[in-house]
Amino acid sequence: MRFLVDAHLPRRLCEIIAKHGHDAIHTLDLPERNATRDRVINQISVDQERVVVSKDTEFFYSHILQARPWKLLLVRTGNVSARDLCTLIDASLPRIEAALGSHTLVEIDRTKVTPKI
């Protein structure tokens, strides 16, 4: 599976995702870095079949209304430290992978992984 981690999330998530055998890039790896516009992120997601990992609800609405990004992991943890978020994603990645296998929208909060669409 291929992932694209949004600007509001720590770059270290890419290392954690890669540790589980996946390809992951952060917006910092893109030419416009964290200034990359959402529409560009959506296009990369569609073109490269990447799951966008984001806290940004704009991606939620774009996915619902336009099926962009290709797939979305929406982080709904509220304010949480980068370390705690990385620990949560690391522990939850098998459930995230399973949910993304049959759904295009998956939400994660502090206690569960929930497939939506």
ZIRA-V792306 format. One record per backbone hydrogen bond with DSSP energy under -1.0 kcal/mol. NH is the residue of the N-H (numbers start at 1). CO is the residue of the C=O. Records with the same first field share a line. If there is no record, write none. Layout:
BEGIN
NH=CO + CO
END
This chain:
BEGIN
3=23
4=51
5=25
6=53
9=6
13=10
14=11
16=12
17=13
18=14
19=15
21=18
22=17
23=1
25=3
27=5
29=26
30=27
33=30
35=32
36=33
41=37
42=38
43=39
44=40
45=41
46=42
47=43
48=44
50=45
51=2
52=71
53=4
54=73
59=56
61=57
62=58
63=59
64=60
65=61
66=62
67=63
68=62
72=104
73=52
74=106
75=54
76=108
85=81
86=82
87=83
88=84
89=85
90=86
91=87
92=88
93=89
96=92
97=93
98=94
99=95
100=96
101=97
102=99
103=99
106=72
107=114
108=74
109=112
114=107
116=105
117=105
END
